[in-house]
Amino acid sequence: MTMANIFIHDEFDPEALAMMQALYSRSPDSVEKHVKKVLSSGSSKFMESYYVGYGHASIGDCGTTTIFFEGVSILAAKAIQDNPLYSGQETSTRYINFSSQPLFDPLGTVDSQQILNKWIEFYVQSTDDIRNHLKTKFPLSGQQSETIWEKAINARSFDILRGYLPAGATTQLSWSTNLRQAYDKLTLLKFHPLEEVRALSKNTLQILTSKYPSSFSHRDKPEQDDYNKKYAFDINYSNYDGLIRSENDFLYETDINNEELESDAYKIITSRPQGARLPRFLTKYGRYKCRFLMDYGSYRDLQRHRNGLCRIPVLTPKNGFNSWYLSQIPDDMKNDVNKLLDEQYARIAHLKEKHALSDTDLQYFLPMGANVSCELVYDLPEMVYVTELRSSSTVHPTLRNIAHKMHNILQNNHPALKLYTDIEKDVFDIRRGMQDIQKKNQ
C-alpha cells in the first residue's frame, strides 16, 4: 500500500496559503510545487482575480487571520461574536477584576457618566465585603489548598459582582477567522444599530484592506447594502419579547417525534458514554425552541454555543434585575443595594427620556444582572450538549438553573435518552480556583 504524503505549511501569510490550497482544484501537482509558484509569483494578484474578481468565495475560506479588539464594550463584543463560525476568546467577567476597565459612554454627558460611575463605584467598594462574606460562609477546610481556595473565593465574588457591571464596561476579545468570513461579517456590521459597532466595522475593514488589499478589494453592492441597512435591527437583535415575566417560567416547543427517534436510533441514544457527543445526523429528527428569562451576564455564556440559534436580546429595564444577584448580597448590604438599583433605574429612565435614546443605545447603562428575554433553537445533539456542559457545579448558578430545566424537559420527552447532567444543588465548588491559566513550572 502506498503511503500518503503529508505536509504542513504554516509559514506563509493568509493569502499565500489560500492560493496554495486553491491550486489543488486546478492542478494534480504536489503542494511543494505550488509553494514554489507562490514564492516566485506571489499571491496578491491571484486572490484579487479569483477570490474577489471571479467570486470564487471558497478560496477566501482558505486564508485565515486573527483580529484582536481591545477597549470595546461588552455589547460590541457580543455583536462581533454573533456568528455561528466565530472562534476566539474574550476577557472573562468571572475571573478578571473589571474595576479598572474603561467605560464606553455613547453620550458622554454628566448624567450618563454618573450612571456608569455609580455601577463601578459599587463594584469596587463591595469587593472586599463580598469576599469576606464568602470566606465566612465557605471557610477553608484542612484538606484544601489555601491558594486554590482564595482563587475560588475571588471567582465566586466576581460571579456576584458581575451582575452590577454595566454593559458599557469595556473588554478585550480575539477573532480567528478566514478572509471570506471576515469580509461577510464586517459588511453586515457596517449597518449595526450601535454606532460603536459601525465604527469598529469600518476601522477593521480599513486595516484588513491595508494588510490584504487583494482579498478586500470588493466593490460596493448598493442593493445588498440597502437591504442590510433596512433590516439592521432584525439582523442583529432578537425581536422576541414574549409574555414571560418570571424567572421561574420556561416555555418550549419541539417537533421531535420520540417514537421515531427511538425506533431509528435507540442504541445510539441509550449507549452513549459520558463525554461523547450525540452524532450530528440526529438533527434530522427535529429541534427544540426554548424561551425564558435570564440575566444578560449568563446570556453571554450561553451565546458561546454556536451550533444552535441564540440570538442577541436587547438589554432593557422591563424584565427586572435577576434575583440571584440580590440573594448573594450579605444581609447588612441589601438595603443599600436595593436603594442603588432603584436610584440607578430611575436615572436610566430619565436619561432615556431626556436624550430620546433608543432601546439599543440605552443598553450601555444597564447592569448585566438585568434579565433579558432569551430564545434558543437547538437540535437534539446541541440541546443535550449544552444541558450537560452547563449543568456543572462550576457553571454560573443562573445558567446552571436553566440547564437543569432543559434536563427535565429532555428526561420527560425522551425517557430512554442517556444523560450525564449534574443535577446536584448549587454548592461552592473549590474547583473554580483551579480553572486558571498559569505559567508551568520548569
VEXBA-244192 format. One line per field, with one value per residue: residue number from 1; residue in one letter; x, y, z of N, C-alpha, C in turn. Coordinates in pm, whole numbers. Each point is the difference from the previous one (the first is absolute). Layout:
# residues N
nr: [NUM_...]
rest: [A_...]
n.x: [X_...]
n.y: [Y_...]
n.z: [Z_...]
ca.x: [X_...]
ca.y: [Y_...]
ca.z: [Z_...]
c.x: [X_...]
c.y: [Y_...]
c.z: [Z_...]
//
This chain:
# residues 442
nr: [1_2_3_4_5_6_7_8_9_10_11_12_13_14_15_16_17_18_19_20_21_22_23_24_25_26_27_28_29_30_31_32_33_34_35_36_37_38_39_40_41_42_43_44_45_46_47_48_49_50_51_52_53_54_55_56_57_58_59_60_61_62_63_64_65_66_67_68_69_70_71_72_73_74_75_76_77_78_79_80_81_82_83_84_85_86_87_88_89_90_91_92_93_94_95_96_97_98_99_100_101_102_103_104_105_106_107_108_109_110_111_112_113_114_115_116_117_118_119_120_121_122_123_124_125_126_127_128_129_130_131_132_133_134_135_136_137_138_139_140_141_142_143_144_145_146_147_148_149_150_151_152_153_154_155_156_157_158_159_160_161_162_163_164_165_166_167_168_169_170_171_172_173_174_175_176_177_178_179_180_181_182_183_184_185_186_187_188_189_190_191_192_193_194_195_196_197_198_199_200_201_202_203_204_205_206_207_208_209_210_211_212_213_214_215_216_217_218_219_220_221_222_223_224_225_226_227_228_229_230_231_232_233_234_235_236_237_238_239_240_241_242_243_244_245_246_247_248_249_250_251_252_253_254_255_256_257_258_259_260_261_262_263_264_265_266_267_268_269_270_271_272_273_274_275_276_277_278_279_280_281_282_283_284_285_286_287_288_289_290_291_292_293_294_295_296_297_298_299_300_301_302_303_304_305_306_307_308_309_310_311_312_313_314_315_316_317_318_319_320_321_322_323_324_325_326_327_328_329_330_331_332_333_334_335_336_337_338_339_340_341_342_343_344_345_346_347_348_349_350_351_352_353_354_355_356_357_358_359_360_361_362_363_364_365_366_367_368_369_370_371_372_373_374_375_376_377_378_379_380_381_382_383_384_385_386_387_388_389_390_391_392_393_394_395_396_397_398_399_400_401_402_403_404_405_406_407_408_409_410_411_412_413_414_415_416_417_418_419_420_421_422_423_424_425_426_427_428_429_430_431_432_433_434_435_436_437_438_439_440_441_442]
rest: [M_T_M_A_N_I_F_I_H_D_E_F_D_P_E_A_L_A_M_M_Q_A_L_Y_S_R_S_P_D_S_V_E_K_H_V_K_K_V_L_S_S_G_S_S_K_F_M_E_S_Y_Y_V_G_Y_G_H_A_S_I_G_D_C_G_T_T_T_I_F_F_E_G_V_S_I_L_A_A_K_A_I_Q_D_N_P_L_Y_S_G_Q_E_T_S_T_R_Y_I_N_F_S_S_Q_P_L_F_D_P_L_G_T_V_D_S_Q_Q_I_L_N_K_W_I_E_F_Y_V_Q_S_T_D_D_I_R_N_H_L_K_T_K_F_P_L_S_G_Q_Q_S_E_T_I_W_E_K_A_I_N_A_R_S_F_D_I_L_R_G_Y_L_P_A_G_A_T_T_Q_L_S_W_S_T_N_L_R_Q_A_Y_D_K_L_T_L_L_K_F_H_P_L_E_E_V_R_A_L_S_K_N_T_L_Q_I_L_T_S_K_Y_P_S_S_F_S_H_R_D_K_P_E_Q_D_D_Y_N_K_K_Y_A_F_D_I_N_Y_S_N_Y_D_G_L_I_R_S_E_N_D_F_L_Y_E_T_D_I_N_N_E_E_L_E_S_D_A_Y_K_I_I_T_S_R_P_Q_G_A_R_L_P_R_F_L_T_K_Y_G_R_Y_K_C_R_F_L_M_D_Y_G_S_Y_R_D_L_Q_R_H_R_N_G_L_C_R_I_P_V_L_T_P_K_N_G_F_N_S_W_Y_L_S_Q_I_P_D_D_M_K_N_D_V_N_K_L_L_D_E_Q_Y_A_R_I_A_H_L_K_E_K_H_A_L_S_D_T_D_L_Q_Y_F_L_P_M_G_A_N_V_S_C_E_L_V_Y_D_L_P_E_M_V_Y_V_T_E_L_R_S_S_S_T_V_H_P_T_L_R_N_I_A_H_K_M_H_N_I_L_Q_N_N_H_P_A_L_K_L_Y_T_D_I_E_K_D_V_F_D_I_R_R_G_M_Q_D_I_Q_K_K_N_Q]
n.x: [85_-30_102_-94_17_58_-48_74_-76_57_101_-112_-18_-114_37_125_-42_-79_100_84_-102_-21_130_-31_-92_117_68_46_74_115_-37_98_-64_-116_74_66_-124_-41_112_-26_-131_-3_-75_46_59_47_14_60_59_39_49_51_86_32_6_121_-115_-3_59_-90_-64_92_-20_75_-64_66_-114_66_-108_40_-58_-65_-121_-57_-76_108_54_-121_3_127_-33_-94_62_-72_81_-44_129_14_57_-57_28_25_-127_14_105_-40_78_-125_49_108_-97_41_-78_-82_3_-105_-39_78_-114_-24_-125_43_97_-93_-85_87_36_-130_-17_101_-51_-122_39_65_-95_-65_109_61_-112_-12_128_-3_-111_60_104_-92_-63_118_18_128_-2_30_-89_-34_44_71_100_-35_-10_111_51_-47_44_113_3_-35_91_81_-38_12_121_17_-94_95_65_22_-89_14_22_129_28_66_19_13_34_5_29_-72_62_-64_11_126_10_-57_64_115_-35_-44_112_22_-109_84_-104_108_15_24_-96_-76_48_-22_-116_-25_42_-69_-102_22_14_-105_-62_53_-33_-124_60_60_-1_24_6_-94_-79_-42_-95_-42_-45_114_71_-83_8_133_-5_-87_63_72_-111_-81_99_8_-131_-26_-108_47_-118_1_-94_118_-41_12_97_-115_-47_-37_-13_-56_46_-44_65_79_-15_-25_-118_3_36_-80_-93_50_8_-73_79_-11_-127_10_92_-33_134_34_-30_-66_13_-127_-10_60_-2_4_68_-2_6_62_-65_64_-107_93_-87_76_-6_105_88_30_53_-101_-79_96_-13_-131_30_88_-120_77_-17_-53_-124_77_-105_57_-35_-95_103_-111_-59_-83_108_34_45_91_-89_72_24_-128_-29_102_-70_101_-64_116_9_-100_-21_133_2_-107_57_118_-64_-75_106_73_-101_-16_130_-2_-113_56_111_-77_-78_100_63_-125_57_54_-77_50_-9_-120_28_77_-113_-48_-31_105_-41_-28_-125_22_-77_23_49_-10_71_-19_85_-32_97_-39_-126_40_77_-84_-100_76_52_-115_-5_124_47_91_-115_-16_-42_-6_114_58_-72_37_125_-31_-54_107_72_-83_9_130_9_-88_60_116_-86_17_-3_123_-10_97_-113_68_-86_120_-35_-22_130_76_46_90_-55_-87_67_-35_-106_130_59_91_110_36_18_120]
n.y: [-119_93_50_68_104_41_123_76_97_51_-2_-18_114_52_103_-20_-22_104_63_-42_26_120_-3_-60_99_45_-63_-112_111_-37_17_-88_-41_-3_-51_-68_-30_-22_-66_-52_-23_-44_41_123_-4_-115_50_105_-87_-99_46_117_2_-130_47_-53_11_-127_75_94_-118_-3_130_-18_76_68_49_99_0_121_12_-113_50_-46_104_71_-52_14_121_12_-48_80_-116_-89_77_76_30_-5_97_13_120_-81_35_-131_47_105_74_41_18_-40_-77_63_106_-65_130_-47_46_-39_-14_102_0_-20_89_73_-39_12_117_17_-61_66_109_-48_-28_114_77_-85_9_78_72_-13_25_95_39_-17_63_77_15_8_-33_29_-117_-91_-56_127_25_76_-23_-129_-12_76_-73_-106_54_34_-123_-49_81_-36_-126_46_54_-100_-38_68_-70_120_-13_125_-94_29_-68_-113_-17_-126_0_-132_43_-54_26_-104_-77_44_-12_-121_-35_51_-55_-104_0_28_-77_-44_-23_-58_128_-43_-87_97_76_-99_-21_130_15_-108_36_120_-53_-80_104_67_-100_-18_91_-111_-39_130_-35_-52_-1_122_-54_110_-93_-70_109_34_-124_-8_119_-37_-118_108_49_-43_45_104_19_-74_-18_-112_29_-128_-81_-54_6_-131_5_-33_83_-105_63_-106_-27_-113_-27_-37_-100_-20_-38_95_88_-56_4_118_58_-106_-80_89_16_-134_-11_126_-9_27_123_-105_55_32_-98_73_-124_-3_97_-103_-38_116_96_66_67_64_43_98_41_76_15_123_0_-76_92_82_-76_14_123_-49_-54_-17_-125_76_43_102_62_115_-5_88_58_-26_106_-33_-79_111_2_-85_-80_-81_106_17_-126_32_111_32_-47_33_-55_-82_75_7_-131_-24_83_-62_-117_40_54_-107_-80_81_0_-130_-8_82_-73_-107_55_40_-111_-43_-73_-70_-107_-1_132_-20_-103_97_51_-110_-58_-79_41_92_-40_-95_22_-123_-31_-131_-34_-119_-70_-128_-21_117_-37_-121_46_99_-85_-93_74_62_-129_12_-41_0_-31_121_18_120_-32_-43_97_71_-43_20_112_21_-38_69_93_-14_-4_99_65_-33_-80_-47_129_-42_49_89_36_105_-75_-8_33_129_-20_40_9_-56_-86_96_-25_-111_72_-12_104_-92_68_-96_-57_50]
n.z: [0_-88_66_64_-77_109_-27_75_-47_107_-87_-73_-65_50_-75_38_124_-20_-58_94_79_-50_-10_113_-7_-42_97_-59_-21_55_125_-2_-107_65_99_-92_-45_125_26_-118_11_126_99_2_-117_44_125_-54_-81_79_116_-36_-100_15_125_-7_70_-43_-94_26_-5_-93_4_108_86_92_42_59_78_29_120_-30_-11_109_-28_-27_110_54_-55_33_118_-42_-4_-67_-75_101_-2_129_69_121_49_102_12_-19_-66_-69_78_-18_121_-69_-46_-110_-1_-81_-22_-65_120_103_67_79_-45_-124_19_59_-95_-98_50_17_-117_-54_54_-29_-123_2_49_-78_-74_90_7_-131_-19_91_-56_-117_51_53_-113_-65_127_9_-64_90_-83_8_-122_82_-85_-17_133_12_-98_65_112_-61_-56_119_52_-101_30_126_1_-86_84_66_-91_-49_-94_48_91_-10_-109_-4_-130_-35_-127_1_-121_-96_-114_-49_110_1_-131_-3_111_-35_-116_71_73_-127_15_92_81_52_23_124_-24_-48_99_85_-62_-7_125_36_-78_51_120_-18_-51_102_81_-45_-71_-39_126_17_-127_81_-104_24_76_-62_-83_16_-17_-94_-42_17_-59_-90_3_27_53_-95_-74_82_15_105_-72_58_43_29_41_-10_124_11_90_57_-91_-69_-115_-55_-120_-46_-112_102_-84_129_-44_-92_93_90_-96_-39_119_37_-67_-97_34_5_-95_-15_-3_123_-42_-48_-121_10_-90_-91_-51_134_-59_-83_128_-10_61_93_41_68_94_49_127_-25_96_-40_122_40_-55_42_111_-3_-32_86_19_-104_45_93_7_33_-44_-34_128_-3_58_71_56_-99_-13_63_125_-45_55_-78_-76_23_-27_-79_12_82_104_57_-122_27_110_17_-22_75_86_-14_-3_102_59_-27_28_105_24_-21_69_89_-5_-2_94_75_-37_22_96_-98_-8_-121_-12_51_-76_-46_45_-54_116_4_121_-92_15_-90_-105_37_-117_23_-105_59_-75_-7_-90_-49_4_-34_-98_-28_4_-53_-98_-16_29_-39_116_-97_-58_-54_127_-55_-60_109_52_-106_19_126_-40_-75_105_78_-93_-14_131_3_-98_54_62_-122_-17_-25_124_-8_53_43_69_56_124_-20_-13_101_-124_80_-86_34_114_-64_-35_-13_-57_25_29_-81_120_-27]
ca.x: [-85_78_-22_-34_92_-63_83_-57_57_-65_95_-40_-108_-131_-30_83_-58_-123_36_56_-111_-84_65_-38_-122_28_125_28_137_22_3_139_15_-78_79_97_-73_-33_123_51_-94_-81_-141_-93_-79_-83_-116_-82_-68_-87_-87_-85_-45_-85_-97_26_4_62_144_13_-8_127_97_-50_69_-53_-19_-9_-71_21_-72_-135_-102_-52_-102_68_58_-107_-33_105_-8_-129_38_14_136_96_98_79_-9_-34_28_-107_-45_-4_135_79_-53_-33_-8_83_-33_-67_-143_-40_-118_-36_-52_104_-56_19_-99_34_120_-38_-58_106_92_-68_12_137_26_-52_83_128_-18_-61_83_53_-112_-52_100_0_-125_15_97_-72_-103_67_135_103_10_138_44_2_111_-42_11_-115_-120_-4_-40_-142_-74_3_-85_-140_-33_-21_-130_-104_17_-18_-138_-10_80_-80_35_95_137_74_59_89_-33_69_-87_72_-99_56_-15_-138_-88_29_-65_-146_-50_24_-91_-128_13_3_-132_-48_-67_90_102_130_24_19_136_92_-4_69_143_58_8_111_125_13_24_139_88_-28_-75_-60_-112_-105_-20_-137_-76_-123_-122_-103_-127_20_18_-131_-74_57_-29_-144_-36_115_-41_-42_116_95_-63_-125_-118_-87_-23_-124_-78_71_43_47_121_-34_-67_84_-88_71_-76_89_-64_65_-86_85_-17_83_139_37_-7_113_132_-7_132_86_-36_3_131_104_79_15_97_-19_-106_-96_37_-68_-113_-123_-65_-112_-123_-70_71_-69_-1_-16_-10_12_73_129_79_83_132_-3_-29_128_57_-82_23_122_-36_-37_-62_-142_-33_-17_9_30_-117_25_6_-93_-32_-136_-7_46_137_-5_-8_117_103_-45_4_138_51_-16_-122_22_20_-113_-74_78_-3_-134_-4_83_-74_-113_52_62_-105_-68_92_0_-128_10_97_-68_-98_66_79_-74_86_-61_20_133_102_-19_61_131_-12_-68_91_-6_-90_-137_-51_-34_-83_86_-65_95_-47_102_-34_17_139_44_-78_64_135_-6_-58_100_115_-35_-55_112_-3_88_-72_-71_-127_-120_0_-17_-143_-61_42_-81_-133_14_13_-132_-76_55_-31_-143_-37_80_38_109_121_102_46_102_-19_26_-124_15_-29_112_91_126_89_137_64_7_132_98_-26_84_110_122_126_37_133_96]
ca.y: [119_123_92_136_107_99_119_110_130_111_110_99_89_-57_-1_-103_-129_-15_-31_-136_-95_16_-63_-142_-21_12_-67_-119_8_3_132_47_74_122_89_70_96_112_72_68_96_68_-43_114_8_-120_20_106_-49_-117_11_119_30_-104_-44_-135_32_-106_28_85_-86_-70_88_37_106_22_141_25_123_41_122_6_-30_-137_-7_-14_-135_-94_19_-67_-144_-52_-63_-143_-44_76_-67_100_7_132_20_-58_75_-94_-23_122_117_101_132_99_2_124_-11_59_85_55_135_89_110_-13_-97_-136_-39_-27_-135_-100_7_-54_-147_-38_32_-110_-117_15_13_-121_-119_-58_-45_-125_-105_-36_-73_-135_-74_-43_-98_-119_6_-92_-125_-46_-77_85_92_137_78_-32_49_145_23_-37_109_114_-31_9_142_57_-51_84_142_29_41_144_66_46_-58_92_-34_-44_-133_-37_-128_-38_-61_-75_-13_2_131_20_25_134_99_-13_44_144_69_9_88_140_59_-38_111_74_77_-57_-120_46_56_-114_-68_84_4_-133_-20_81_-66_-122_41_45_-116_-97_80_-80_-79_90_101_-17_118_20_-56_87_-68_-79_94_56_-107_-18_120_4_-101_-7_-44_-141_-83_-1_-19_-76_82_-76_49_-72_30_-48_108_-62_-81_-142_-52_-53_-51_-67_-82_-87_-82_-131_-114_-90_-139_-14_8_-125_-108_5_26_-37_-35_119_92_-67_-58_104_17_137_79_-17_82_-68_27_115_-37_3_128_-20_-34_121_92_64_145_29_141_20_119_-25_122_23_-58_-141_-10_7_-135_-86_37_-66_-126_57_-100_30_140_70_138_101_75_138_16_108_-1_-46_-138_-5_-37_-141_-16_-70_97_61_-100_-27_116_-12_64_138_82_-12_126_91_-51_30_145_25_-44_91_129_-15_-21_129_83_-54_40_144_17_-41_102_129_-2_-77_-113_-124_-111_-60_87_0_-122_28_50_-101_-99_-132_-84_21_-113_19_-105_-88_-96_-97_-101_-105_-137_-88_-8_124_10_-89_48_119_-41_-69_85_114_-44_-21_86_116_94_104_-57_39_-80_-139_-17_-23_-133_-98_-1_-70_-142_-55_-11_-113_-124_-29_-26_-110_-78_-94_76_0_134_11_133_19_58_31_139_93_5_68_-101_51_-22_129_55_-72_34_117_-16_32_-42_-130_-4_-78]
ca.z: [0_-9_111_-40_35_87_15_78_-35_71_1_-99_37_-33_-143_-62_37_-77_-138_-6_9_-119_-115_-1_-78_-143_-34_80_50_144_61_-2_-125_16_86_-86_-81_87_29_-120_-60_100_8_0_-123_-5_87_-57_-120_17_118_-9_-136_-58_100_52_142_80_11_118_119_20_63_132_74_134_30_143_33_138_35_-58_101_3_-104_-129_-4_-34_-141_-77_25_-46_-127_27_-32_81_87_69_145_53_142_79_117_113_50_-7_70_-100_63_-69_-142_-44_-29_-128_17_-132_14_47_78_145_49_-43_72_138_7_-17_114_119_-6_29_141_81_-30_69_144_57_-26_124_83_-57_23_143_22_-55_82_120_-42_-52_60_-47_77_14_-116_-119_-23_28_-124_-86_70_-21_-139_-12_66_-91_-114_44_21_-132_-44_59_-32_-142_-21_20_-103_-115_-130_-61_40_-118_6_-110_-61_-123_-102_-103_-107_-134_-63_-47_114_52_-87_8_131_16_-90_72_116_-44_18_133_68_89_-71_35_-82_-138_-9_8_-129_-98_29_-21_-145_-51_38_-80_-139_-7_17_-107_-98_-107_53_46_-105_-49_-38_76_-59_58_29_121_111_32_68_134_77_27_100_92_134_-5_-27_111_130_6_26_89_135_27_119_118_88_124_-15_19_-119_-108_-104_-110_-94_-77_-103_0_27_77_-48_-119_46_65_-97_-93_60_142_56_0_107_131_32_-8_123_46_-74_-144_-57_-85_-140_-60_-86_78_-31_-92_71_43_87_113_11_143_34_144_45_62_4_-119_23_-35_-144_-70_2_-85_-140_-48_-65_-130_-87_-4_-17_127_-49_102_47_41_145_36_144_31_49_138_35_37_145_55_38_125_108_40_72_146_50_41_-120_-93_-12_-86_-139_-55_-22_-119_-118_-22_-45_-131_-101_-18_-80_-137_-62_-26_-109_-124_-38_-24_-123_-100_-35_-45_93_-22_60_146_55_59_137_81_60_-61_78_-48_-78_-141_-59_-79_-89_-55_-95_4_-34_116_46_66_124_97_27_84_128_82_26_84_129_92_119_-21_-87_75_46_-75_-122_45_24_-131_-44_74_-60_-128_35_34_-124_-75_72_-14_-139_-56_118_-29_-32_104_32_104_54_143_50_142_35_-15_114_-24_-57_4_-131_-71_23_-83_-139_-21_-95_73_-56_53_60_-78]
c.x: [89_-36_-28_112_-75_97_-73_73_-79_92_-39_-111_-133_-28_81_-56_-129_31_50_-112_-88_60_-29_-120_24_126_21_140_4_0_142_29_-76_73_97_-69_-35_123_49_-93_-80_-147_-99_-89_-94_-127_-93_-82_-105_-95_-97_-59_-97_-98_18_17_69_150_24_-11_135_107_-54_85_-63_-1_-18_-66_22_-74_-134_-100_-40_-107_62_62_-106_-35_100_-13_-130_15_20_141_105_91_84_-20_-32_38_-120_-35_-5_138_85_-70_-20_1_79_-27_-67_-147_-31_-131_-35_-53_107_-51_29_-94_40_125_-31_-56_108_92_-61_8_141_37_-50_86_130_-19_-53_88_47_-112_-56_98_-1_-125_11_99_-63_-99_62_144_94_3_145_54_19_126_-48_4_-120_-130_-16_-48_-148_-88_-7_-93_-148_-41_-23_-132_-113_8_-18_-142_-19_92_-90_46_95_143_74_72_98_-48_84_-101_90_-99_69_-39_-143_-94_22_-71_-152_-55_17_-89_-138_7_11_-131_-61_-67_90_110_140_35_20_142_105_9_79_151_68_13_114_135_23_28_143_96_-15_-80_-67_-122_-116_-22_-140_-63_-126_-119_-119_-129_12_16_-135_-84_49_-27_-147_-39_110_-39_-34_117_85_-62_-125_-115_-98_-8_-135_-64_70_48_49_124_-30_-62_102_-95_82_-102_100_-80_65_-102_85_-13_89_148_44_-2_125_135_5_137_89_-33_7_139_114_76_13_109_-13_-115_-99_32_-91_-123_-133_-74_-127_-132_-72_81_-90_6_-33_-1_-1_67_130_80_94_139_5_-41_131_69_-74_26_121_-28_-61_-56_-152_-21_-27_17_23_-130_39_-7_-86_-29_-126_-10_58_145_-3_14_123_105_-38_12_140_62_-19_-119_21_25_-126_-80_72_-5_-135_-16_80_-77_-115_49_59_-104_-79_86_-1_-128_3_93_-64_-95_69_70_-66_83_-82_24_140_110_-10_72_132_-9_-65_98_-18_-82_-145_-43_-30_-85_86_-84_108_-70_113_-53_32_146_46_-74_64_137_-2_-55_106_115_-33_-69_110_-6_93_-65_-72_-140_-122_-10_-20_-148_-74_34_-81_-142_2_13_-136_-85_48_-36_-146_-37_71_52_119_134_96_51_102_-3_34_-120_7_-27_127_81_122_101_141_73_4_138_109_-16_72_104_127_123_44_141_92_71]
c.y: [125_93_141_97_105_116_102_128_109_122_114_91_-58_-8_-106_-138_-26_-39_-143_-104_7_-70_-150_-25_4_-76_-122_2_5_145_55_80_132_102_81_106_124_86_80_110_79_-39_114_2_-119_21_106_-50_-105_12_116_17_-101_-58_-142_11_-106_21_88_-78_-60_86_51_109_9_149_14_136_31_131_13_-36_-147_-18_-20_-138_-102_10_-72_-151_-63_-58_-148_-53_74_-93_109_-6_143_6_-46_88_-89_-22_126_112_114_142_106_4_132_-27_69_73_63_143_100_121_-23_-106_-143_-50_-35_-141_-107_-2_-59_-153_-43_30_-113_-125_5_-4_-128_-123_-65_-53_-133_-114_-44_-78_-144_-84_-50_-111_-131_-4_-106_-124_-49_-71_86_86_142_86_-23_49_150_33_-32_106_122_-21_12_145_70_-49_91_143_31_44_150_77_50_-66_91_-21_-55_-131_-17_-132_-22_-65_-65_-36_-14_132_25_32_138_105_-5_56_151_82_14_102_148_72_-35_119_83_70_-55_-117_40_54_-111_-73_78_-2_-134_-32_80_-65_-125_33_45_-118_-101_71_-82_-77_87_114_-11_134_10_-59_72_-72_-83_91_58_-101_-16_119_4_-94_-17_-50_-148_-94_-18_-26_-85_97_-73_68_-55_39_-47_119_-54_-85_-149_-62_-48_-62_-69_-67_-83_-75_-137_-107_-106_-145_-25_1_-133_-118_-6_1_-38_-28_123_92_-64_-49_102_10_147_71_-11_89_-89_34_106_-40_-1_132_-20_-28_124_82_50_151_33_151_15_134_-44_129_8_-61_-147_-23_0_-136_-92_28_-72_-132_33_-103_18_148_62_149_98_69_144_8_121_-6_-80_-143_-16_-42_-141_-19_-67_99_73_-98_-26_115_-23_81_148_94_10_128_98_-44_29_149_37_-35_95_133_-10_-20_129_94_-46_40_149_26_-34_108_130_4_-81_-118_-117_-109_-60_86_2_-118_28_29_-101_-104_-138_-99_17_-119_40_-117_-84_-96_-87_-87_-101_-130_-88_-11_125_19_-84_53_118_-35_-62_93_110_-40_-20_99_119_106_103_-49_39_-75_-147_-31_-27_-139_-108_-7_-72_-150_-63_-19_-121_-132_-40_-40_-121_-87_-93_71_1_142_-4_141_1_73_27_148_85_5_84_-106_57_-22_128_62_-66_33_128_-32_46_-45_-131_5_-90_-103]
c.z: [0_115_-53_40_83_20_87_-38_74_7_-94_52_-48_-149_-72_30_-78_-144_-13_6_-125_-121_-6_-91_-150_-43_89_63_152_51_2_-128_7_87_-85_-84_81_24_-121_-50_102_-10_-19_-122_-13_82_-58_-117_34_119_-17_-140_-57_101_46_151_84_15_123_129_36_65_132_64_138_29_151_23_148_26_-68_109_-6_-107_-137_-14_-39_-147_-90_11_-47_-140_28_-27_82_79_65_150_41_147_82_120_124_61_7_75_-101_56_-74_-151_-37_-31_-132_19_-134_7_41_76_148_56_-35_73_145_16_-9_121_127_2_40_145_90_-19_81_152_65_-10_129_89_-51_26_146_35_-50_81_129_-33_-46_53_-58_89_-4_-122_-125_-8_22_-126_-90_62_-20_-141_-19_66_-91_-118_37_21_-135_-60_46_-53_-148_-32_10_-94_-112_-129_-77_48_-122_27_-114_-59_-124_-93_-105_-110_-134_-68_-49_115_59_-83_16_131_16_-92_63_113_-39_28_135_69_91_-81_28_-90_-145_-20_5_-133_-104_22_-26_-148_-61_30_-85_-146_-19_4_-114_-111_-109_47_47_-99_-61_-37_87_-76_60_38_128_121_43_79_144_90_41_113_105_139_-1_-25_125_137_-12_27_91_137_44_131_127_81_133_-29_12_-125_-104_-103_-107_-91_-80_-105_-10_38_71_-45_-120_40_60_-97_-87_70_148_60_11_117_138_40_-1_131_37_-80_-151_-47_-77_-146_-64_-83_75_-15_-83_72_54_98_112_-17_144_23_152_28_65_0_-121_17_-37_-144_-79_-4_-96_-148_-58_-71_-136_-97_-8_-24_137_-30_115_42_31_152_38_150_34_53_141_14_57_152_60_48_129_116_52_79_151_50_33_-118_-86_-15_-92_-146_-64_-29_-126_-127_-31_-58_-141_-110_-25_-85_-146_-73_-36_-119_-135_-49_-40_-135_-111_-49_-51_104_-16_62_152_66_73_150_94_52_-63_83_-40_-86_-144_-47_-94_-83_-62_-102_-14_-60_121_44_73_132_110_41_97_138_90_38_100_130_103_116_-13_-90_86_36_-82_-132_34_25_-131_-52_70_-57_-135_23_26_-126_-81_65_-16_-142_-60_114_-24_-24_118_22_114_58_149_58_152_25_-13_128_-38_-43_-8_-132_-83_13_-82_-147_-36_-106_70_-78_66_56_-80_89]
//
